[in-house]
Amino acid sequence: MRDGDEYVVNGQKLWSQPLFCDAMYALVRTDPEAPKHRGISYFLVDMQTPGITVKPLIDMSNGHHFNEVYFENVRVPRPGLLGELNRGWYMATTTLSYERSGIEGPAAAARYVRLLTQYAKETQRHSKPMAEDPLLRQRLGQLATEVEVARALAWRIASIQTKGDIPGPEAPALKVFGSELFQRIAQTGMQMLGLYGQLDPDSKWAPLAGAIERLYLVSVSRTIAAGTSEIQRNIIAERGLSLPR
């Protein structure tokens, strides 16, 4: 609701990350009569503004990555409106394209595959190195191949951004492939480590300093955060393959 030179915001937002931020972006419905994605505006909100309450959300990895944010008659000055009134969703789609790029992901995935490969070389199972298990060798080889696929997608996105362009279907392609790749790496790691894979980093018995236990827990949300895998595939179909909605 607009009141003079200010906008008054009420509502709540789950899964936000403003705990250590001076300001946050907020997508606010400024025209309740508009259909679907229209009638939404993009604001930059000072976190010290009266009426904002932040409550932590602790996830199953015992991490504090997200919060629930409440807005009670929060007054946002007119300069806090970014872009045009009621056209914030179009700005948000650009923001999401950059968020979903995730070009750092393949480097992290490669690190986990290297850790598991080294573990297989150094660890005995049934009186012989795990690396001699043909099924495990194929599994690690497949993951290493998929890391290179993700890396190629990341380089393609980086090339687009270097030219000053906005990533199109390339971003959701890396998002869906990369997030599901992390889950496959975590599942392979848990199978390799067995029951020891459930030990958290605080345990002296945890293999690989508990890295796989933590990856297994946090990777669950990767196919949900920043848009589910189903959403990513729909974007690829519509924008990349020109298929109907």
Secondary structure by P-SEA (a helix, b strand, c coil): cccccbbbbbbcccccccccccbbbbbccccccccccccbbbbbcccccccbbbbbbbcccccccbbbbbbcccccccccccccccaaaaaaaaaaaaaacccaaaaaaaaaaaaaaaaaaccccccccccccaaaaaaaaaaaaaaaaaaaaaaaaaaaaaacccccaaaaaaaaaaaaaaaaaaaaaaaaaccccccccccccccccaaaaaaaaaacccccccccaaaaaaaaaaccccccc
